[in-house]
């Protein structure tokens, strides 16, 4: 198990029944980067990966 799995598991257990919009998620990611600029590259990569998840080229 990766260390990050703990955070993912907490997210799922606390909010697993909720539905959110992508606009809400994008705003939360922007806020996170504003508060934690050292994570800008990682958040950008995650957002790009999520945006392209359905691309056939992957």
N, C-alpha and C positions, 0 to 999 in steps of 0.2 A: 504494500500500500504506500502510495506517495503521501508526503506530508499534506499536500493540498487536498487530498481526499477527505480529510477531516472537515475542512471548510465546506466542501461540496456536500458531504453528508449532513452537516448542520443546516445548510441551505435547504436541502431536500426535506429534512425532518421538520424544520420550522415553517417553511413556506411551500411545501410540496403540493398542497391542495389549492393554492392560489393560481389565478391566471393573471398575467401581466402583459402589457403591450410592449412592442419593441421600442416605442417612443419612451416609455417609462424606463426600460432597461438602458437605453442610450443616455438618458438624463442622469441616471444613477452612475453610469460609467464616467460621464463627464465630471460629476461631483467628486467621485473617487479620485480621479486624476488631478483635479484641482487641489484636493487635500493631500495627495500622495504623488507628486510629480515624478518621483523615481520610478514609478510603475507605468509611465506613459507608453513606453514601447511595448510592454507586455499586454496592456489593455488594448492598444492599437492592433496588435497581432491577433488577439482573441476576437475583437470586433470584426476584423477583416476575414478571419476564418469562419465566423458565424455568418457573415454576409455572403460568403461564397460557398457555403456548405452544400448547396444543391448543384453547383457547377459540374458539368460532365467531365471537365478537363482534369479533375482531381484524381 
